Amino acid sequence: RAAVTIFADGVRGNLTKTLVRRFALDEGRLPQVYALGVKELWEVPQDRMAPGSVIHTMGFPLRLEEFGGGFIYALPEGRLSVGFVAGLDYRDPRFDPHAAFQRFKLHPLVRGLLADGQMVRYGAKALPEGGWHAVPRCHMPGALIAGDAAGLLNSMRLKGIHLAMRSGMYAAEAAFNAVRAGDPSETRLASYGELIDGGSIRSELYPVRNVHQSFGYGLPVGLAFSALSLVTGGWWFRDPLPARAGHARMRQIGAARRAADDPPAVDRRLTFDKATNVHHSGTSHGEDQPSHLLVHDTDLCRTRCLAEYQNPCTRFCPANVYEIIDATDGSDGKQLQINASNCVHCKTCDIMDPYQIIDWVPPEGGGGPRYEGM
């Protein structure tokens, strides 16, 4: 039995989530908020963009109340990494991040870059964007939390690999000292938190601690606050800015402020449906294995959720995992169908379900997407 276990199970890690609840590690912290990144890998003529070129966008095709933007990275040998990141704290339950990404590619700039190209890979993943004030206490008796599991991501730059590596180094140092002293107590492992607070992780995250929260007041306010943060180091009259978990911000369908957008037309050359994209993710799960998506009350899905939110899981999932179909028991009602083999392990369902009755757990046999070249 290990004296110290380091949990680095990624964004919305199922083990870390359990630890946070059991040890109240988020007490006194803001709730973690997330974004969903949806990405395609394209092959285009090699003279289309110089390798190393980067394009970042913001806004289009989102509404002012929604947060997100796109990116295009030029890779060697005529490959483009094209993606869109949407905040998982939107209010309209009809919002579909995958559809927003497809609309993003219809912009003349993006369409021109992808013309005569071919989409070869697809993937999706959540990102922890709550910032410094949402990082939980990362030490407890005999355990430490590192990387995305701890929410260590720069929400202004959308970069966290370097912070994950640094936290791993800090965790290794704290664990080594605890094991050498024969004392894996919470008091001894508190040195890990001291390393985070006194090192490069805090110095990078603290100045942007309120950036994502500011966009909760709309795009213009968020942009102004982000620019101001570069001068003030993130200071504001109210610090921290208040935040709510993304699922708690979602309005019921009757409170929607405008009609739902029509989904973009699918041509399977530039724009794709979710099923086609999932095929290009290389995801694989045994069809007869137990579902790794645990819905604790499916009756709620076909009754209350249908009436109040029109089943947002059918839209926020970028892999068409959740479907509402006619009941198979001969009744006139509906039922939830879970296509677990489609799952690309983004964790969005675990994050954005308005009733928090979905738990993502690791699938049997190590199944999942195969992200080659992504």
C-alpha positions, 0 to 999 in steps of 0.5 A: 500500500502506497504511503502517498498517492498522487492523483493526476486523473485530468480535468473533472477526474472521477477520483479527484471529484470523490476526494474533493467531496470526501475531504471538503477540499473546495471549502472556501473556494469558488466552484470550478468552471469549465470550457469544452474544446472541440478540434479537427485535424485537417490536411490541406495544400502545404502552401496554405499556411506556414508551419508554426503560424497561429490564428486565435479568434474570439466571439464568432459565432457566439452570442454576447452572453456566451464565451469562447473562440477559435484557433488554427495552428499550422503544423508541418506537412500541410496539416492544420489543427482547427478548433473551437473552445466554448465556455461551459457556463452558458445560459441557453440549454439549447446551445450546442458547442459542436454546432458552434464549431461547425458554424465557426468553419463557415467564416470566410477566413476559416473556409478559405484555409480549409478549401480543398482540404480533408478532415482526418481526425476529431476530438473533444476535451473539457478544460478547467477555467475557474482560475486561481480562486477555484483551485481546491486544497491539493493535499490531504492525508496520504494524497496529493492532486496535480495538473488539470485535476487540480484546475491548474490552467491559465484561463487567459492563455488556455495553456496548462501543460507546463503547470501540470509538469511543474505541479508534478515536480512539486508533488514529487518533492513533497511526496519524497520528503514525506516518505523519507520522514515516514510521515505522510500526514496532511500536515507534512504534505501541506508543503506541496501547497506551500510550493504551489503558493510560493512558486511559478504556478501562483505567479502565473495564475494569480494575475488572471484569477478573475478573467473567466469570471468577468466574461459572465457579465458579457463579452464586452465586460470580459474583454475590458476586464482582461485588458485591464488585468494586464495593467492591474495584475488582476486587481478589482474592487471585488476580489474574487469576482463571484462565480457559479458552477456552469450547470447552475447558470443554465436557464430553464427552457421557458426563460430563453431570451431568443429562438434557438439557432438552426443547426448548420447544414452538413455537407461532410466536406467542410461541416460534419455531423457528430456521428461522422466526427466520432468516426474520425476520433478513433474511439473504441469501446466494447459494445457489450461492456457495462456503460461507463456513463452512470445516469442515476435517475433515467426517469428524470431524463424523460420527465422533468428534464425534458419539460424544463430543459429539453434534454440539453445532454443531446446538445452539449455532448459532442459525440452523440452519446445521449439520445431521447427516443420513443419508449420501447415499452409500448407507451407513448412516452420517451426514454433516454438512450446512451450510446456509450461506445461513442464517448470521446471522454470529454467529461462535458456530461459530468460537468453540465448536466443540470441535475448532476445525476451523470457520473463519468467513470473510466470504461472497462478495458481501457477503451476510448478515443485514439488521438493520433497526431492531435 
